[in-house]
Amino acid sequence: MKFKRQVAAEEGVNLTPLIDVVFLLLIFFMVSTTFTKESHLEINLPEAEGNPPELEKQQIEVVVDANGGYTLNGQVLVNTQAATLRAAIDRVSEGNTGLPFIITGDADADYQAIITVMDLAGQMGFVNLSLTTRTPDKED
């Protein structure tokens, strides 16, 4: 008797399901990844037009210079510490927190110095805060 030899089946791994899984993972990561564009923002400071309000006789005006120094109603403070500024404001206001509180900051001043003045005014109870701006330049 002659038996027909069976042809040995090729043994191998079917790659089709593996390729499907890889493509599904690729699609998942592409969809779930957020692409952020790193950029630097250019900020233009606000300008205002209009008539300035009439100045009251008694007011508190704090000027922050480019170096972060403080001037209170025209008098330069000896240092830039918040305690010194608080004592000077308390002396000028005499406890009257209803006075207008004007903050003028140099365009090149450290932002933290201006925020310190605003925070200090809020802690002391001043509610009538104003920030000064400049009138925009007119182009002819």
DAQUI-V822222 format. One record per backbone hydrogen bond with DSSP energy under -1.0 kcal/mol. NH is the residue of the N-H (numbers start at 1). CO is the residue of the C=O. If there is no record, write none. Layout:
<<NH;CO> <NH;CO>>
This chain:
<<19;15> <20;16> <21;17> <22;18> <23;19> <24;20> <25;21> <26;22> <27;23> <28;24> <29;25> <30;26> <31;27> <32;28> <33;29> <48;134> <60;100> <62;102> <63;71> <64;104> <65;69> <68;65> <71;63> <72;75> <73;61> <75;72> <77;70> <85;81> <86;82> <87;83> <88;84> <89;85> <90;86> <91;87> <92;88> <93;89> <94;90> <96;93> <97;95> <101;128> <102;60> <103;130> <104;62> <106;64> <109;106> <114;110> <115;111> <116;112> <117;113> <118;114> <119;115> <120;116> <121;117> <122;118> <123;119> <124;120> <126;121> <129;127> <130;101> <132;103>>
